[in-house]
Amino acid sequence: MTALLSTTLATMGQSSGTASDDAVNLLRKGDFAGALSLADQALKQSPHDCRMLTVRGLALKDSGKAAEAQQAFGTATSVCPKFVPALEGLAELQYAQHSPQAAATLEKILVLQPDNQTTQAMFAVIQAGTGDCASAVEHFTKAPDVLRSNSAAMTQYGFCLLVIDETDQAKSLFLQILDKDDSPINRLRYAYACWKAKDYPNGLQALDPLLKSSPPDAEALNLAARLAESSGDTPRAVELLQKAIATKPDDPRNYLFFSEISFNHSSYKVGIDMLNAGLARIPQDARLYVARGVLEVQLSKFDDALTDFHKAHQLDPNQSLAGDAIGIMLDQQHQSAESLAAYAAQAKAHPDDALVQYLYAEALNRSDQADQSNVQASAIEAARRAVALEPDYQPALDLLSQLELHAGNVDKSLTLAQKAIARNPDDETAIYQELMAYRQLGKKDEVNQLVAKLKQLKEQKQNMKTNYQLQEVTNPE
């Protein structure tokens, strides 16, 4: 019997009606068929009896007839919208089914019973799932007893604390979970929270048993490498990453992090060699080609870099992987002129190559001369050509929308942004461009709606990222 059903029956047991009391007693005893029979008899006389409709719903639910139970609860809540037992029965069913209506039903209960910790916790979990971690944390804090007895809810609470950058509190929470259950996944989660809180020594200490296991835990090795690099111990980070690659050679994250370290420490050739090894095992991972292309540019191997960016685009055309690479390259100021010249030459040599045109436009847009009218015009021309050649290439649509707005072509920018959003409703870049266009057009209502949407998307994206890192990544295969 669930906690919610127990409280529901306790509330219903306060009825003075004999039939209702008998039906509730049968439910407590687990005689669902008997309770259903009593309810059906009573409802023939009083079809809108909220208590008996709720008894019927509970009996049907625990008999495995969820659809009929939901109909009974729905009728009860329609007749008696403030009858908490019916609302609780309906909420429990909706919650179990991951129904979009569950949140609204739980909110109705909270209006009537704001101290209902079970409802607070259920609502918090739903809010966390939608990416609204700020709201989730608010409701989790109102359910301390449920959290103490429910490690899954407590873990979700910890995820959301990380999302809203309450890293010290999250670290403390994951330590409590670890003290209750010293499992590898809880050690990984606590160590991750330590990393986010910049407590590198305790994070490494927590991982030590997993690093010493035989074979060592590949996830622990990767996380320990990040902790070591963040603390300034690059030699140890490299050593740990090499062990991670040997332990789990088909995991692209290890190669990508190694290339990141190589880039940051100007060890480009070493990074390329490691990415070569990774691509030999994982030849279909677009991110590895992008990473190798970035390092090749640092060695002035522009043709090789373009080949890799093309391959990445071929494998994953909807992502702005090559554009991100250009951004990294042009952050190196001494490379800007050389990179621009190289991409200008490639754009001239390949006028019908959408990716090359996009890369050239992106490079111009990120350069020191981006505000110059001639540079701006060249960027727009290249981006327009990229979109004309490949109309559904999302990054090119986003870039051209941005460039058109910067040039004062508000209507063109808005049209492009809306086209990109139609293809991908969660495209944050396009939503931002639409917002900026509406702002210039003086449409405050549309701007406010888009601001709220962007906030929700950013929270949801961060929440998904944290959940992935703490749940999926740390779950052993």
Sequence and secondary structure as in RCSB ss.txt:
>XXXX:A:sequence
MTALLSTTLATMGQSSGTASDDAVNLLRKGDFAGALSLADQALKQSPHDCRMLTVRGLALKDSGKAAEAQQAFGT
ATSVCPKFVPALEGLAELQYAQHSPQAAATLEKILVLQPDNQTTQAMFAVIQAGTGDCASAVEHFTKAPDVLRSN
SAAMTQYGFCLLVIDETDQAKSLFLQILDKDDSPINRLRYAYACWKAKDYPNGLQALDPLLKSSPPDAEALNLAA
RLAESSGDTPRAVELLQKAIATKPDDPRNYLFFSEISFNHSSYKVGIDMLNAGLARIPQDARLYVARGVLEVQLS
KFDDALTDFHKAHQLDPNQSLAGDAIGIMLDQQHQSAESLAAYAAQAKAHPDDALVQYLYAEALNRSDQADQSNV
QASAIEAARRAVALEPDYQPALDLLSQLELHAGNVDKSLTLAQKAIARNPDDETAIYQELMAYRQLGKKDEVNQL
VAKLKQLKEQKQNMKTNYQLQEVTNPE
>XXXX:A:secstr
  HHHHHHHHHHTT   HHHHHHHHHHHHT HHHHHHHHHHHHHH TT HHHHHHHHHHHHTTT HHHHHHHHHH
HHHH TT HHHHHHHHHHHHHTT TTHHHHHHHHHHH TT HHHHHHHHHHHHHHT HHHHHHHHTT HHHHHH 
HHHHHHHHHHHHHTT HHHHHHHHHHHHHH   HHHHHHHHHHHHHTT HHHHHHHHHHHHSSSS  HHHHHHHH
HHHHHTT HHHHHHHHHHHHHH TT HHHHHHHHHHHHHTT HHHHHHHHHHHHHH TT HHHHHHHHHHHHHTT
 HHHHHHHHHHHHHH TTS HHHHHHHHHHTSGGGHHHHHHHHHHHHHH TT HHHHHHHHHHHHHSTTTTSHHH
HHHHHHHHHHHHHHSTT HHHHHHHHHHHHHTT HHHHHHHHHHHHHH TT HHHHHHHHHHHHHTT HHHHHHH
HHHHHHHHHHHHHHHHHIIIIITTS  
